[in-house]
């Protein structure tokens, strides 16, 4: 016989289908969570660069008139701290 006869046991077939579906959904969820984690790391790195850039003195201090007299906005984050997005 080339093929096994079709299993008419619906519960067994249903359990097998649900186990396969759960495994597939779990794999998709893990991939999405990894993508979210990777993007969150990029956001944290970019925020750190932004913080460093805002703490650097401007090269044209005094040449901008009123703009140079205004205080630049600053954002201070401790290591490991996030923006909460």
C-alpha positions as CSV (number, residue, x, y, z in Angstrom):
1,X,0.0,0.0,0.0
2,X,1.5,3.4,-1.0
3,X,-0.5,5.6,1.2
4,X,-1.8,5.2,4.7
5,X,-5.6,5.2,4.9
6,X,-7.2,8.5,5.8
7,X,-7.7,8.9,9.5
8,X,-11.3,9.5,10.2
9,X,-10.6,10.4,13.9
10,X,-11.6,14.1,13.9
11,X,-10.2,14.8,17.4
12,X,-6.8,13.5,16.6
13,X,-6.7,15.5,13.3
14,X,-7.9,18.6,15.1
15,X,-5.3,18.3,17.8
16,X,-2.6,17.9,15.2
17,X,-3.8,20.9,13.2
18,X,-4.0,23.1,16.3
19,X,-0.5,22.1,17.5
20,X,0.9,22.9,14.0
21,X,-1.0,26.2,13.9
22,X,0.2,27.1,17.4
23,X,3.8,26.3,16.5
24,X,3.6,28.5,13.4
25,X,2.0,31.4,15.3
26,X,4.7,31.1,18.0
27,X,7.4,31.3,15.4
28,X,5.8,34.4,13.8
29,X,5.4,36.1,17.2
30,X,9.1,35.4,18.0
31,X,10.2,36.9,14.6
32,X,8.0,40.0,15.2
33,X,9.3,40.5,18.8
34,X,12.9,40.3,17.5
35,X,12.1,42.9,14.9
36,X,10.6,45.2,17.6
37,X,13.6,44.6,19.8
38,X,16.0,45.5,17.0
39,X,14.1,48.7,16.1
40,X,14.0,49.6,19.8
41,X,17.8,49.3,20.0
42,X,18.1,51.6,16.9
43,X,15.8,54.1,18.5
44,X,17.9,54.1,21.7
45,X,21.1,54.5,19.8
46,X,19.6,57.4,17.8
47,X,18.3,59.1,21.0
48,X,21.8,58.8,22.5
49,X,23.3,60.5,19.4
50,X,20.6,63.2,19.7
51,X,21.5,63.7,23.4
52,X,25.2,64.0,22.5
53,X,24.5,66.4,19.7
54,X,22.4,68.7,22.0
55,X,25.1,68.8,24.6
56,X,27.8,70.0,22.2
57,X,28.4,73.7,22.0
58,X,27.4,75.5,18.8
59,X,30.3,76.5,16.4
60,X,28.7,79.9,15.6
61,X,28.0,81.2,19.1
62,X,27.5,85.0,18.9
63,X,27.1,85.1,15.1
64,X,23.5,84.2,15.2
65,X,22.3,87.2,17.3
66,X,19.0,86.3,19.1
67,X,19.3,82.6,18.2
68,X,22.7,82.3,19.9
69,X,21.2,83.9,23.1
70,X,18.4,81.4,23.3
71,X,19.1,78.3,25.3
72,X,18.9,75.1,23.2
73,X,16.6,72.4,24.4
74,X,18.3,69.5,26.1
75,X,17.4,66.0,26.9
76,X,19.2,64.0,29.6
77,X,19.0,60.2,29.7
78,X,20.8,58.0,32.1
79,X,22.5,54.9,30.7
80,X,19.8,52.2,30.0
81,X,17.0,54.7,30.3
82,X,14.6,54.9,27.4
83,X,12.3,57.6,26.0
84,X,9.2,55.5,26.9
85,X,7.9,54.9,23.4
